[in-house]
């Protein structure tokens, strides 16, 4: 945020996303968070994406609350790798799981969670 990178990313995303469709803006942040968090620690991802989400809210006229909730939910959806969240690493060691067990079993769970989150955000933005 201090370097201006968050504003730059938010500007670029605002130029791509339709500003009259808050659900699409929220789902874009949700998808971005869910894509980044398997590779970077979920707390770090939330710290990086929160200022971007806030900037995107200002630029698209979308309420900031759903965007920040999308960041929080998206970074919590790390079911694809053992190193995105420390609990995954604990389960991997204790359960004897291999690396490729995570995407194989986590992809359906991730899809289900994204579907439920989409419905919840649609309902929230509709009200």
N, C-alpha and C positions, 0 to 999 in steps of 0.2 A: 504494500500500500504506500509506504513512504517513497519508494522509487518511482512510482507511477505505473508500474507494471499491471497492477490490478485494474486501474482505469483504462489502460490500453487494451487489455483483454476484454473488459466489459464493453468498450466501444466497438471492438471487432465483432463480438457476439451480438450486440444490439443491432449492428448493421446487417447481420445474417437472419436473425430471428424476427418474426412478425410482432411488432409492438402491440397490436390490437388483440393478440391472443395470449393472455397471461398463462393459460394452461401449457401451451407449447414452451414458453419461456421457463416455467417451473420444471417441466419434464426434461428440458435440455440441461438444466443444472443438476437435476437428479441423475440423469444418465452420465454426465461428465464426472460427478462424484463417484458413482458406482464403477466407472471405467478406471479411474485413477487409483482408488483405494486398494485394489489388489496388489499394486506395485509399490505404493508408498504407504507408510503408516497412516492409519485412519485419522489420528489427531493432527498430523502434519497436513493431511489433505484438507481437513476442515479449516485449519488456520489459513491455508492458501486460498481456498475457495470462498470463504465468507466475505472478504472484501470485494471479490469479483461479483458475488451474488448481490451484495448491497449496491454496487455501482450499476449493475444490470437493472436492478429495480428502479433506480432513478432514471436511467436512460430509456427504459421501455414503459414506464408508468405502471409497472406491476407492483403490487404490495410487497414489501420486503419480508414480511413474516413467512409467507409460503416458500419464498426462495431460500431463506435460512433454514427452514424446516426440511426442504429438499436436500440441502447440504448435509444436515445432521442425519437424515435417513439414508442418503446415498453412501455416506462414509461408513455407515453401520452395516451395509450389505456386502461385507467381504466374506464370501463363501468360496472364492475361486483359488485362493493361494493360502499357504500356511503362514506367510509372513506379513500380511496386511494388518492383522490383529493378533495380539499376543495370545489370546485364547485359542486361536487356531494352531499355534505352535505347540501349546500345551496338549491339546487334543491329539495332535499328530504324533507326538512322542508317546503319550500314554496309551493311545489306541492302536499304535502300530500302523498308522496310515502312511501311504506314500504320497508324494507330491501330486501325482495325476489322479488320485482319489478325490482331491478337492474340486477341480473343475468338473469332473464327471458327476459328482453328487451335488455340487454347489450350483451348477447352471440351472437345473430345474427350480431349485429353491430361490435363486436370484430372479428368475422369470416370474415366479409366483409373487414374490415380494414387490416387484416392479408393477405388476398388474394391480395389486391391492393398493399400492401407493398412488397409482394413476387415478383409480376410483376415488380415493380419499381426497386427493387434490382437486379433482373435478368437482366433487361435492362441496369442498371448502370454498372454491372460487365461485361456484354458482350461487352460494348463499349470500 
